[in-house]
Amino acid sequence: MLDLTVAIRAYNAAARLPEILNKLKIQVGTEVIDWEIIVIDNNSRDNTAQVIQEYQFTWNERFPLKYFLETKQGSSIARRTAMEKARGSWVAFLDDDNLPASDWVAKAYSFSKSYPQLGAYGGQIHGEFEVEPPRNFWKIAAYLAIVERGQKPFRYSQVLPPGAGIVISKKAWLDSVPQTLFLVGPEGKSLHSKGEDMEFLACLQNSGWEIWYNPEMHITHKIPSWRLEREYLISLIVGSGLNRFHIRMIRLRPWQRLLAFFPYLIYDFQKALLYFIKNFALLKTDTTTACEMALLLSIFISPFYLWKKWIEQKVKSMATNMVAKKSELIP
């Protein structure tokens, strides 16, 4: 086992990967760390594989650079593949638009020794915007994985860090996270399965592992102009809200779930209604207000959306099994 694996999930990332790899090549303070870099190509349609091959051909670093293809799209699937392929005791994840600070690897590794029940930890994520964000953007910045929560470490409880820049104990993952998560995460550019990072972190917490904030880890999240457009932001936030019910339920014991359903439903309806009444005049003109309204509505319909999704998955699974059994019977 190595000390640390840096895992990059890449989707159509040929143009972005060189900058990330160059940042990782010049990491400081890693002389006593045994680490590696792995790139999980999540079924890219561009020349991501070729870019990695070109880097590997001239790669003379002490830490290896490896490439793996995961043809089934979904960030949770790519993360699972990374966990299977990683040789590090800790796996530090970067998205293909994250640029680590020069000491990110060193700070990630040193924090891993801080707490005995440490299962995962995230750091600070700073936005680098191609255009000016909308007014009051700080209210929704976390949905674009921008996190700046002060200079002191703390243990997360209800709020959890995003998957970008998260560092996870491989042992904790293998002990706590199921082979298949219900939420697969973004598939390509589709956003309606977001929330997989909250799901696996909740699984870690349910098993007694602690999730922490490490303020000494810094990455920059590059935000192109199209990711700040009103339509995209609303779609992004709706994708998170639609999965809120599932995250709530897995954090409760089975007998608590039915008791919590109606209080949550009433609370979510009241919250959405009051926000609509208070901010109706701003919904068409203010992007942040429209995003917050979309979030509250998607949280309210979350249980019904997820039940529909669960039924569709069951029907699809039954159909697949029937076809498989039928093919076995054909001589």
Contacts in CASP RR format, 6 or more apart in sequence:
PFRMAT RR
TARGET T0000
AUTHOR 0000-0000-0000
METHOD contacts of the structure
MODEL  1
MLDLTVAIRAYNAAARLPEILNKLKIQVGTEVIDWEIIVIDNNSRDNTAQ
VIQEYQFTWNERFPLKYFLETKQGSSIARRTAMEKARGSWVAFLDDDNLP
ASDWVAKAYSFSKSYPQLGAYGGQIHGEFEVEPPRNFWKIAAYLAIVERG
QKPFRYSQVLPPGAGIVISKKAWLDSVPQTLFLVGPEGKSLHSKGEDMEF
LACLQNSGWEIWYNPEMHITHKIPSWRLEREYLISLIVGSGLNRFHIRMI
RLRPWQRLLAFFPYLIYDFQKALLYFIKNFALLKTDTTTACEMALLLSIF
ISPFYLWKKWIEQKVKSMATNMVAKKSELIP
1 87 0 8 1.000
1 88 0 8 1.000
1 89 0 8 1.000
2 34 0 8 1.000
2 35 0 8 1.000
2 36 0 8 1.000
2 87 0 8 1.000
2 88 0 8 1.000
2 89 0 8 1.000
3 33 0 8 1.000
3 34 0 8 1.000
3 35 0 8 1.000
3 88 0 8 1.000
3 89 0 8 1.000
3 90 0 8 1.000
3 109 0 8 1.000
4 33 0 8 1.000
4 34 0 8 1.000
4 35 0 8 1.000
4 36 0 8 1.000
4 88 0 8 1.000
4 89 0 8 1.000
4 90 0 8 1.000
4 91 0 8 1.000
4 92 0 8 1.000
4 105 0 8 1.000
4 108 0 8 1.000
4 109 0 8 1.000
4 112 0 8 1.000
5 35 0 8 1.000
5 36 0 8 1.000
5 37 0 8 1.000
5 38 0 8 1.000
5 82 0 8 1.000
5 86 0 8 1.000
5 87 0 8 1.000
5 88 0 8 1.000
5 90 0 8 1.000
5 91 0 8 1.000
5 92 0 8 1.000
6 24 0 8 1.000
6 35 0 8 1.000
6 36 0 8 1.000
6 37 0 8 1.000
6 38 0 8 1.000
6 91 0 8 1.000
6 92 0 8 1.000
6 93 0 8 1.000
6 94 0 8 1.000
6 105 0 8 1.000
7 37 0 8 1.000
7 38 0 8 1.000
7 39 0 8 1.000
7 40 0 8 1.000
7 79 0 8 1.000
7 82 0 8 1.000
7 86 0 8 1.000
7 91 0 8 1.000
7 92 0 8 1.000
7 93 0 8 1.000
7 94 0 8 1.000
8 17 0 8 1.000
8 20 0 8 1.000
8 37 0 8 1.000
8 38 0 8 1.000
8 39 0 8 1.000
8 40 0 8 1.000
8 93 0 8 1.000
8 94 0 8 1.000
8 95 0 8 1.000
8 96 0 8 1.000
9 40 0 8 1.000
9 42 0 8 1.000
9 75 0 8 1.000
9 78 0 8 1.000
9 79 0 8 1.000
9 82 0 8 1.000
9 93 0 8 1.000
9 94 0 8 1.000
9 95 0 8 1.000
9 96 0 8 1.000
10 16 0 8 1.000
10 17 0 8 1.000
10 39 0 8 1.000
10 40 0 8 1.000
10 41 0 8 1.000
10 42 0 8 1.000
10 44 0 8 1.000
10 48 0 8 1.000
10 96 0 8 1.000
11 41 0 8 1.000
11 42 0 8 1.000
11 43 0 8 1.000
11 44 0 8 1.000
11 48 0 8 1.000
11 73 0 8 1.000
11 96 0 8 1.000
11 188 0 8 1.000
12 44 0 8 1.000
12 45 0 8 1.000
12 46 0 8 1.000
12 48 0 8 1.000
12 188 0 8 1.000
13 44 0 8 1.000
13 46 0 8 1.000
13 48 0 8 1.000
13 96 0 8 1.000
14 44 0 8 1.000
14 46 0 8 1.000
14 47 0 8 1.000
14 48 0 8 1.000
14 50 0 8 1.000
14 51 0 8 1.000
15 46 0 8 1.000
16 96 0 8 1.000
16 97 0 8 1.000
16 222 0 8 1.000
17 39 0 8 1.000
17 48 0 8 1.000
17 51 0 8 1.000
17 52 0 8 1.000
17 96 0 8 1.000
18 51 0 8 1.000
18 55 0 8 1.000
19 99 0 8 1.000
20 94 0 8 1.000
20 96 0 8 1.000
20 98 0 8 1.000
20 99 0 8 1.000
20 100 0 8 1.000
21 37 0 8 1.000
21 55 0 8 1.000
21 65 0 8 1.000
23 99 0 8 1.000
23 100 0 8 1.000
23 102 0 8 1.000
24 37 0 8 1.000
24 100 0 8 1.000
24 105 0 8 1.000
25 61 0 8 1.000
26 102 0 8 1.000
27 100 0 8 1.000
27 102 0 8 1.000
27 103 0 8 1.000
27 104 0 8 1.000
27 105 0 8 1.000
27 106 0 8 1.000
28 102 0 8 1.000
28 103 0 8 1.000
28 106 0 8 1.000
29 103 0 8 1.000
29 105 0 8 1.000
29 106 0 8 1.000
30 63 0 8 1.000
30 105 0 8 1.000
30 106 0 8 1.000
30 109 0 8 1.000
33 105 0 8 1.000
33 106 0 8 1.000
33 109 0 8 1.000
34 63 0 8 1.000
35 63 0 8 1.000
35 88 0 8 1.000
35 105 0 8 1.000
35 109 0 8 1.000
36 63 0 8 1.000
36 64 0 8 1.000
36 65 0 8 1.000
36 66 0 8 1.000
36 86 0 8 1.000
36 87 0 8 1.000
36 88 0 8 1.000
37 63 0 8 1.000
37 64 0 8 1.000
37 65 0 8 1.000
37 66 0 8 1.000
38 65 0 8 1.000
38 66 0 8 1.000
38 67 0 8 1.000
38 68 0 8 1.000
38 82 0 8 1.000
38 85 0 8 1.000
38 86 0 8 1.000
39 48 0 8 1.000
39 52 0 8 1.000
39 65 0 8 1.000
39 66 0 8 1.000
39 67 0 8 1.000
39 68 0 8 1.000
40 68 0 8 1.000
40 70 0 8 1.000
40 78 0 8 1.000
40 79 0 8 1.000
40 81 0 8 1.000
40 82 0 8 1.000
40 85 0 8 1.000
41 48 0 8 1.000
41 49 0 8 1.000
41 52 0 8 1.000
41 67 0 8 1.000
41 68 0 8 1.000
41 69 0 8 1.000
41 70 0 8 1.000
42 70 0 8 1.000
42 73 0 8 1.000
42 74 0 8 1.000
42 75 0 8 1.000
42 77 0 8 1.000
42 78 0 8 1.000
42 188 0 8 1.000
43 69 0 8 1.000
43 70 0 8 1.000
43 71 0 8 1.000
43 72 0 8 1.000
43 73 0 8 1.000
49 67 0 8 1.000
49 69 0 8 1.000
52 65 0 8 1.000
52 67 0 8 1.000
53 67 0 8 1.000
55 65 0 8 1.000
56 65 0 8 1.000
56 67 0 8 1.000
59 65 0 8 1.000
66 85 0 8 1.000
68 81 0 8 1.000
68 82 0 8 1.000
68 85 0 8 1.000
70 77 0 8 1.000
70 78 0 8 1.000
70 81 0 8 1.000
73 184 0 8 1.000
73 187 0 8 1.000
73 188 0 8 1.000
74 184 0 8 1.000
74 185 0 8 1.000
74 186 0 8 1.000
74 187 0 8 1.000
74 188 0 8 1.000
74 193 0 8 1.000
74 196 0 8 1.000
75 184 0 8 1.000
75 185 0 8 1.000
75 186 0 8 1.000
75 187 0 8 1.000
75 196 0 8 1.000
75 197 0 8 1.000
76 181 0 8 1.000
76 183 0 8 1.000
76 184 0 8 1.000
76 185 0 8 1.000
76 196 0 8 1.000
76 199 0 8 1.000
76 200 0 8 1.000
77 184 0 8 1.000
79 93 0 8 1.000
79 196 0 8 1.000
79 200 0 8 1.000
80 179 0 8 1.000
80 181 0 8 1.000
82 91 0 8 1.000
82 93 0 8 1.000
83 91 0 8 1.000
83 168 0 8 1.000
83 170 0 8 1.000
83 173 0 8 1.000
83 174 0 8 1.000
86 170 0 8 1.000
88 170 0 8 1.000
89 112 0 8 1.000
89 169 0 8 1.000
89 170 0 8 1.000
89 171 0 8 1.000
90 108 0 8 1.000
90 109 0 8 1.000
90 112 0 8 1.000
90 167 0 8 1.000
90 168 0 8 1.000
90 169 0 8 1.000
90 170 0 8 1.000
91 167 0 8 1.000
91 168 0 8 1.000
91 170 0 8 1.000
91 173 0 8 1.000
92 104 0 8 1.000
92 105 0 8 1.000
92 108 0 8 1.000
92 165 0 8 1.000
92 166 0 8 1.000
92 167 0 8 1.000
92 168 0 8 1.000
93 163 0 8 1.000
93 164 0 8 1.000
93 165 0 8 1.000
93 166 0 8 1.000
93 167 0 8 1.000
93 168 0 8 1.000
94 100 0 8 1.000
94 164 0 8 1.000
94 165 0 8 1.000
94 219 0 8 1.000
95 145 0 8 1.000
95 163 0 8 1.000
95 164 0 8 1.000
95 165 0 8 1.000
95 221 0 8 1.000
97 221 0 8 1.000
97 222 0 8 1.000
97 223 0 8 1.000
98 125 0 8 1.000
98 164 0 8 1.000
98 165 0 8 1.000
98 219 0 8 1.000
98 220 0 8 1.000
98 221 0 8 1.000
98 222 0 8 1.000
99 128 0 8 1.000
99 219 0 8 1.000
99 220 0 8 1.000
99 222 0 8 1.000
100 218 0 8 1.000
100 219 0 8 1.000
101 107 0 8 1.000
101 217 0 8 1.000
101 218 0 8 1.000
101 219 0 8 1.000
101 220 0 8 1.000
103 216 0 8 1.000
104 217 0 8 1.000
104 218 0 8 1.000
104 219 0 8 1.000
107 214 0 8 1.000
107 216 0 8 1.000
107 217 0 8 1.000
107 218 0 8 1.000
108 167 0 8 1.000
108 214 0 8 1.000
108 217 0 8 1.000
110 216 0 8 1.000
111 118 0 8 1.000
111 121 0 8 1.000
111 153 0 8 1.000
111 167 0 8 1.000
111 212 0 8 1.000
111 214 0 8 1.000
111 216 0 8 1.000
111 217 0 8 1.000
112 118 0 8 1.000
112 167 0 8 1.000
112 169 0 8 1.000
114 153 0 8 1.000
114 212 0 8 1.000
115 210 0 8 1.000
115 212 0 8 1.000
117 208 0 8 1.000
117 209 0 8 1.000
117 210 0 8 1.000
118 169 0 8 1.000
118 209 0 8 1.000
118 210 0 8 1.000
118 212 0 8 1.000
119 168 0 8 1.000
119 169 0 8 1.000
119 172 0 8 1.000
119 204 0 8 1.000
119 209 0 8 1.000
119 210 0 8 1.000
119 211 0 8 1.000
120 161 0 8 1.000
120 166 0 8 1.000
120 167 0 8 1.000
120 168 0 8 1.000
120 169 0 8 1.000
120 172 0 8 1.000
120 201 0 8 1.000
120 204 0 8 1.000
120 209 0 8 1.000
120 211 0 8 1.000
120 212 0 8 1.000
121 161 0 8 1.000
121 166 0 8 1.000
121 167 0 8 1.000
121 211 0 8 1.000
121 212 0 8 1.000
121 213 0 8 1.000
121 214 0 8 1.000
121 217 0 8 1.000
122 147 0 8 1.000
122 161 0 8 1.000
122 163 0 8 1.000
122 165 0 8 1.000
122 166 0 8 1.000
122 167 0 8 1.000
122 212 0 8 1.000
122 213 0 8 1.000
122 214 0 8 1.000
122 217 0 8 1.000
123 147 0 8 1.000
123 161 0 8 1.000
123 165 0 8 1.000
123 213 0 8 1.000
123 214 0 8 1.000
123 215 0 8 1.000
123 216 0 8 1.000
123 217 0 8 1.000
123 218 0 8 1.000
123 219 0 8 1.000
124 147 0 8 1.000
124 148 0 8 1.000
124 149 0 8 1.000
124 150 0 8 1.000
124 215 0 8 1.000
124 217 0 8 1.000
124 218 0 8 1.000
124 219 0 8 1.000
125 145 0 8 1.000
125 146 0 8 1.000
125 147 0 8 1.000
125 148 0 8 1.000
125 162 0 8 1.000
125 164 0 8 1.000
125 165 0 8 1.000
125 218 0 8 1.000
125 219 0 8 1.000
125 220 0 8 1.000
125 221 0 8 1.000
126 146 0 8 1.000
126 148 0 8 1.000
126 218 0 8 1.000
126 219 0 8 1.000
126 220 0 8 1.000
126 221 0 8 1.000
127 144 0 8 1.000
127 146 0 8 1.000
127 220 0 8 1.000
127 221 0 8 1.000
127 222 0 8 1.000
127 223 0 8 1.000
128 220 0 8 1.000
128 221 0 8 1.000
128 222 0 8 1.000
128 223 0 8 1.000
129 223 0 8 1.000
129 228 0 8 1.000
130 222 0 8 1.000
130 223 0 8 1.000
130 224 0 8 1.000
130 225 0 8 1.000
130 228 0 8 1.000
131 225 0 8 1.000
131 228 0 8 1.000
133 141 0 8 1.000
133 223 0 8 1.000
133 228 0 8 1.000
134 228 0 8 1.000
134 230 0 8 1.000
134 233 0 8 1.000
134 286 0 8 1.000
134 287 0 8 1.000
134 288 0 8 1.000
135 286 0 8 1.000
135 287 0 8 1.000
135 288 0 8 1.000
136 286 0 8 1.000
136 288 0 8 1.000
136 289 0 8 1.000
137 288 0 8 1.000
139 288 0 8 1.000
139 292 0 8 1.000
140 233 0 8 1.000
140 237 0 8 1.000
140 288 0 8 1.000
140 291 0 8 1.000
140 292 0 8 1.000
140 295 0 8 1.000
142 162 0 8 1.000
143 233 0 8 1.000
143 236 0 8 1.000
143 237 0 8 1.000
143 240 0 8 1.000
143 291 0 8 1.000
144 221 0 8 1.000
144 223 0 8 1.000
144 227 0 8 1.000
144 236 0 8 1.000
145 162 0 8 1.000
145 163 0 8 1.000
145 164 0 8 1.000
145 221 0 8 1.000
146 221 0 8 1.000
147 161 0 8 1.000
147 162 0 8 1.000
149 213 0 8 1.000
149 215 0 8 1.000
150 215 0 8 1.000
151 215 0 8 1.000
152 215 0 8 1.000
153 212 0 8 1.000
153 213 0 8 1.000
153 214 0 8 1.000
153 215 0 8 1.000
154 212 0 8 1.000
154 213 0 8 1.000
155 210 0 8 1.000
155 211 0 8 1.000
155 212 0 8 1.000
155 213 0 8 1.000
156 201 0 8 1.000
156 211 0 8 1.000
156 212 0 8 1.000
156 213 0 8 1.000
160 197 0 8 1.000
160 198 0 8 1.000
160 201 0 8 1.000
160 202 0 8 1.000
160 211 0 8 1.000
161 197 0 8 1.000
161 201 0 8 1.000
161 211 0 8 1.000
161 213 0 8 1.000
162 197 0 8 1.000
163 197 0 8 1.000
164 219 0 8 1.000
164 221 0 8 1.000
165 217 0 8 1.000
165 219 0 8 1.000
166 197 0 8 1.000
166 201 0 8 1.000
167 214 0 8 1.000
167 217 0 8 1.000
168 204 0 8 1.000
169 209 0 8 1.000
172 204 0 8 1.000
172 207 0 8 1.000
172 209 0 8 1.000
173 200 0 8 1.000
173 204 0 8 1.000
175 207 0 8 1.000
176 203 0 8 1.000
176 204 0 8 1.000
176 206 0 8 1.000
176 207 0 8 1.000
176 208 0 8 1.000
176 209 0 8 1.000
177 200 0 8 1.000
177 203 0 8 1.000
177 204 0 8 1.000
178 203 0 8 1.000
181 196 0 8 1.000
181 199 0 8 1.000
181 200 0 8 1.000
182 199 0 8 1.000
182 246 0 8 1.000
182 310 0 8 1.000
183 193 0 8 1.000
183 194 0 8 1.000
183 195 0 8 1.000
183 196 0 8 1.000
183 198 0 8 1.000
183 199 0 8 1.000
183 243 0 8 1.000
183 246 0 8 1.000
184 193 0 8 1.000
184 196 0 8 1.000
185 193 0 8 1.000
185 194 0 8 1.000
185 195 0 8 1.000
185 196 0 8 1.000
186 193 0 8 1.000
186 194 0 8 1.000
187 193 0 8 1.000
191 235 0 8 1.000
191 236 0 8 1.000
191 238 0 8 1.000
191 239 0 8 1.000
192 235 0 8 1.000
192 238 0 8 1.000
192 239 0 8 1.000
192 242 0 8 1.000
193 239 0 8 1.000
193 243 0 8 1.000
194 236 0 8 1.000
194 239 0 8 1.000
194 240 0 8 1.000
194 243 0 8 1.000
195 239 0 8 1.000
195 240 0 8 1.000
195 243 0 8 1.000
195 247 0 8 1.000
198 243 0 8 1.000
198 247 0 8 1.000
199 243 0 8 1.000
199 246 0 8 1.000
199 247 0 8 1.000
199 250 0 8 1.000
201 211 0 8 1.000
202 247 0 8 1.000
202 250 0 8 1.000
202 251 0 8 1.000
203 250 0 8 1.000
204 211 0 8 1.000
205 211 0 8 1.000
205 251 0 8 1.000
206 250 0 8 1.000
206 251 0 8 1.000
226 232 0 8 1.000
227 233 0 8 1.000
227 236 0 8 1.000
230 287 0 8 1.000
230 290 0 8 1.000
233 287 0 8 1.000
233 291 0 8 1.000
234 290 0 8 1.000
234 291 0 8 1.000
234 294 0 8 1.000
237 291 0 8 1.000
237 292 0 8 1.000
237 294 0 8 1.000
237 295 0 8 1.000
237 298 0 8 1.000
238 294 0 8 1.000
238 295 0 8 1.000
238 298 0 8 1.000
239 298 0 8 1.000
240 295 0 8 1.000
240 298 0 8 1.000
241 295 0 8 1.000
241 298 0 8 1.000
241 299 0 8 1.000
241 302 0 8 1.000
242 298 0 8 1.000
242 301 0 8 1.000
242 302 0 8 1.000
242 305 0 8 1.000
242 306 0 8 1.000
243 302 0 8 1.000
243 306 0 8 1.000
244 298 0 8 1.000
244 299 0 8 1.000
244 302 0 8 1.000
245 264 0 8 1.000
245 299 0 8 1.000
245 302 0 8 1.000
245 303 0 8 1.000
245 306 0 8 1.000
246 302 0 8 1.000
246 306 0 8 1.000
248 260 0 8 1.000
248 264 0 8 1.000
249 257 0 8 1.000
249 260 0 8 1.000
252 260 0 8 1.000
261 303 0 8 1.000
265 300 0 8 1.000
265 303 0 8 1.000
268 296 0 8 1.000
268 299 0 8 1.000
268 300 0 8 1.000
268 302 0 8 1.000
269 300 0 8 1.000
271 296 0 8 1.000
272 293 0 8 1.000
272 296 0 8 1.000
272 297 0 8 1.000
272 299 0 8 1.000
272 300 0 8 1.000
275 292 0 8 1.000
275 293 0 8 1.000
275 296 0 8 1.000
276 283 0 8 1.000
276 293 0 8 1.000
279 286 0 8 1.000
279 289 0 8 1.000
279 292 0 8 1.000
279 293 0 8 1.000
282 289 0 8 1.000
282 290 0 8 1.000
283 289 0 8 1.000
283 290 0 8 1.000
283 293 0 8 1.000
284 290 0 8 1.000
298 305 0 8 1.000
END
